[in-house]
Amino acid sequence: MSDTDDQRTPGDRPEAAATPTGARRTVAAEHRAETKRDSKSTGATVRSTLRNVTDLLARVVMGVATVIAFILALHILFVVFQANPANAIVRTIDGWALDLSFGLRDLFLPDDERVRVLVNFGIAAVVYLVVGRILAGLIRRIG
């Protein structure tokens, strides 16, 4: 080796200069690839979270519709089988059913009260179940 070779700094040597630059390029490429993977992972996480939230919301909607239909069915049973109207549970269910039936409680007006309640409140229960199912399906489509 000559004296001039010893006086060069590491950055002055051609092979040393290529290594850090190449290393920087490799690190930058790895960083871009990692960022791309992270963004895909983040997108998948967001989609998964949205799917979970919409599924939960759809289940809640269907659950509420089912509970309302059950209340209406209890009211039908209490009227058809002539439950004691003075009973607190019967009165409570009767009040809830009247509030939840909206305009359907007098849709048909047959002479027999039991038939009237069976038909009108039965239709209301079916409407709740159908509308709840449709809403739950639409909510699930969002996710």
Secondary structure, 3 states (H helix, E strand, C coil): CCHHHHHCCCCCCHHHHHHHHHHHHHHHHHHHHHHHHHHHHHHHHHHHHHHHHHHHHHHHHHHHHHHHHHHHHHHHHHHHCCCCCCCHHHHHHHHHHHHHCHHHHHCCCCCCHHHHHHHHHHHHHHHHHHHHHHHHHHHHHHC
